[in-house]
Amino acid sequence: MIDFSSDRQRMVDTQLRGRGISDARILDAMLRVPRHEFVPEALRAEAYEDHPLPIGDGQTISQPYVVAVMLESLQLTSTSTVLEIGTGSGYVTALLGELACRVFSIERHADLASQARVVLAALGYANVNIVTGDGTLGLPAQSPYDAIMVSAAAFEIPSALLSQLREGGRMIIPVGSPESQQLQFIRMHNGQPVISLRDSVRFVPLISQRD
């Protein structure tokens, strides 16, 4: 078996810490989670490079730096309850499982959801729950959430997701067209979303099953 620990260390040192990611819990989590387990076997040699990779069904596993930026904005604690929109490979789900108390994740592709469940279970993540469904609707039965992380780009922020954030809750979501997107950070204050703009990004589209 190939030992990827040095590749993971290099990723953390150069792509993350070297570009300004300073949250020790996030750096430690990204050092622990084996990203190569979440990519197709043929692409494992590229698992710790600074770019996204295809995972099937037209979906990708996001660039490590962008993942770290999004995670850092959410200010998660060991007591947080988190909703993830777009499970994909399950890599970010694992990171959220390292950082938070409970994680609920929605994936619209049943085969990706199934693969992610298998990998996450094999790695021992017992505090994550993956649901196959429409991410634009969120998961109201488990709300309110301390944080919501959306790993697909919406033309506008889904109102259902805003309604599932608790007071003081945070959400990070890419918003825009397929050609031009920007991360938006939302914090609920006095029952209203306060929005600030962050990095420019490129994500696959957030698609409603009603579309």
C-alpha positions in Angstrom: 0.0 0.0 0.0 1.2 3.5 -0.8 1.8 5.8 2.2 0.2 9.2 1.4 1.1 10.8 4.7 3.9 12.9 3.3 1.7 14.1 0.4 -1.0 15.1 3.0 1.6 16.9 5.1 2.8 18.8 2.0 -0.8 19.7 1.1 -1.3 21.2 4.5 2.0 23.0 4.7 2.0 24.5 1.2 -1.5 24.8 -0.1 -3.2 25.6 3.2 -0.9 27.0 5.9 1.2 28.6 3.2 -1.8 30.5 1.8 -3.1 31.8 5.0 -5.3 29.1 6.5 -4.5 29.3 10.3 -7.3 27.5 12.1 -5.4 24.7 13.9 -8.4 22.4 14.1 -9.0 22.6 10.3 -5.3 22.0 9.5 -5.2 19.0 11.9 -8.4 17.6 10.3 -7.1 17.9 6.8 -3.9 16.2 8.0 -5.9 13.3 9.4 -8.5 12.7 6.7 -7.2 10.5 3.8 -8.3 12.4 0.8 -7.0 9.6 -1.5 -9.7 7.3 -0.2 -12.4 9.6 -1.6 -11.1 9.8 -5.2 -11.2 7.2 -8.0 -8.3 4.8 -7.7 -6.9 5.9 -11.1 -6.5 9.4 -9.7 -5.1 8.7 -6.3 -1.6 9.9 -7.3 -3.3 13.4 -7.7 -5.3 13.2 -4.5 -3.3 15.9 -2.7 -2.7 18.3 -5.6 -4.1 21.8 -5.6 -7.0 21.3 -7.9 -10.4 19.6 -8.0 -10.8 16.0 -9.4 -13.7 14.2 -11.1 -15.6 11.7 -9.0 -18.3 10.6 -11.5 -21.8 11.8 -12.4 -20.3 15.1 -13.6 -19.3 15.9 -10.0 -16.0 16.8 -8.5 -14.1 16.7 -5.2 -13.2 20.3 -4.5 -9.7 21.9 -4.4 -8.3 21.5 -0.9 -7.7 25.2 -0.4 -11.2 26.2 -1.2 -12.5 23.5 1.1 -10.4 24.9 3.9 -11.5 28.5 3.2 -15.1 27.5 3.5 -14.6 25.4 6.6 -12.7 28.3 8.3 -15.5 30.7 7.7 -18.0 28.4 9.5 -16.2 28.6 12.9 -17.3 25.1 13.9 -16.9 23.7 17.4 -17.1 20.2 18.8 -20.8 20.9 19.7 -21.9 22.1 16.3 -24.7 20.5 14.3 -24.0 21.0 10.5 -25.9 20.5 7.3 -23.9 19.8 4.2 -25.4 20.3 0.7 -23.7 18.1 -1.9 -22.0 15.1 -0.3 -20.1 14.2 -3.5 -17.3 11.8 -2.6 -17.8 12.3 1.2 -14.4 14.0 1.7 -15.9 17.3 3.1 -18.4 15.2 5.1 -15.4 13.5 6.8 -13.8 16.8 7.6 -17.1 18.1 9.0 -17.3 14.9 11.1 -13.9 15.7 12.5 -14.8 19.3 13.4 -18.5 19.1 14.5 -20.7 17.0 16.7 -23.3 15.9 14.2 -23.3 16.2 10.4 -26.3 15.7 8.0 -25.4 15.6 4.4 -27.6 15.6 1.3 -26.6 14.2 -2.1 -28.9 14.0 -5.1 -27.0 11.3 -6.9 -27.9 8.0 -5.2 -24.8 6.2 -6.4 -22.4 8.9 -5.0 -24.3 8.9 -1.7 -24.0 5.1 -1.5 -20.2 5.2 -2.3 -19.7 8.0 0.3 -21.5 6.0 3.0 -19.3 3.0 2.4 -16.0 5.0 2.6 -17.1 7.0 5.6 -18.2 3.9 7.5 -15.0 2.1 6.7 -13.1 5.1 8.1 -15.2 5.0 11.3 -17.2 8.2 11.0 -20.2 7.4 13.1 -21.5 11.0 13.5 -22.4 11.6 9.9 -25.7 10.8 8.2 -26.1 11.0 4.4 -29.5 11.5 2.8 -30.3 11.1 -0.9 -32.5 14.1 -1.9 -32.9 17.6 -3.1 -30.3 19.8 -1.4 -32.2 23.1 -2.2 -34.8 22.0 0.3 -32.4 21.3 3.1 -33.3 18.9 5.9 -35.9 20.6 8.1 -36.5 17.7 10.4 -33.0 18.0 11.9 -33.0 21.8 11.9 -32.0 24.4 13.2 -28.4 24.1 12.2 -25.4 25.9 13.6 -23.8 25.9 10.2 -24.7 25.0 6.6 -22.0 24.3 4.0 -23.1 24.2 0.3 -20.7 22.6 -2.1 -22.5 23.5 -5.3 -23.3 26.9 -6.9 -26.8 28.4 -6.7 -28.1 31.3 -8.8 -29.5 32.6 -5.5 -29.5 31.5 -1.9 -32.3 28.9 -1.4 -34.8 30.4 1.1 -35.3 26.9 2.6 -31.7 26.8 3.8 -31.9 30.2 5.4 -35.0 29.2 7.3 -33.1 26.2 8.8 -30.2 28.3 10.3 -30.5 29.0 14.0 -30.0 32.5 15.3 -26.3 33.3 15.0 -25.9 30.4 12.5 -23.5 30.6 9.6 -23.7 29.5 6.0 -21.2 29.5 3.2 -22.4 29.0 -0.4 -21.1 29.7 -3.9 -23.6 32.0 -5.8 -23.7 32.9 -9.4 -23.7 31.5 -12.9 -21.7 28.5 -14.1 -19.1 31.0 -15.5 -18.9 33.4 -12.6 -19.4 32.5 -8.9 -18.5 34.1 -5.6 -18.6 32.6 -2.1 -21.2 34.3 0.1 -21.0 34.1 3.8 -24.3 34.4 5.7 -24.9 34.9 9.4 -28.3 35.0 10.9 -28.8 38.1 13.1 -32.1 39.0 14.7 -33.8 36.5 12.3 -32.3 38.1 9.2 -29.4 37.0 7.0 -26.4 39.3 7.0 -24.4 38.6 3.8 -20.7 39.3 3.0 -18.8 38.4 -0.1 -15.7 36.2 -0.1 -13.5 34.5 -2.8 -14.4 33.9 -6.4 -14.8 30.2 -7.1 -15.9 27.6 -9.6 -18.4 24.8 -8.5 -20.8 22.5 -10.2 -24.3 23.8 -10.2 -26.8 23.2 -7.4 -29.7 21.5 -9.0 -33.2 21.1 -7.6 -34.9 17.8 -8.3 -37.9 20.0 -9.3 -36.0 21.5 -12.2 
